[in-house]
């Protein structure tokens, strides 16, 4: 069923990973330019490009997980894989923000660094609801 609570969590995670990333800033540069997701994808370094790619892969996995509602085990595995991808994104974003120069008149570290944390929380809540549904189905099967 698509109207379950884990579908809402997965939809929110997909919207944050795939849609909100266009409207928030991630990292600053030496010449005070704020970078968003499109400038991260066009960067020369692969580590910076992997941030943009990772957000889109995370959004795709969340959207795919919504439609795997009949295969709860696969949905659970994709949720765990998505959590690992977001931990990678969090690590890379923190590493890159720590490698920036010191504070200037305007902070160079964008709010986009906190997006993987929010997505991880949503995915953990979705996995918890998926596990609860799986346990409910197993308990009903025992009664038959």
Buried (B, 14 or more C-beta within 10 A) or exposed (E): EEEBBBBBBBBBBBBBBBEBBEEBBBBBEEEEEBBBBEBBBEBEEEEBBBBBBBBBBBBBBBBBBBEBBEEBEEBBBBBEBBBEBBEBBBEBBEEBBEEBEEEEEEEBBBEBBEBBBBBBBBBBBBBBBBBEBBEEEEEEEEEE
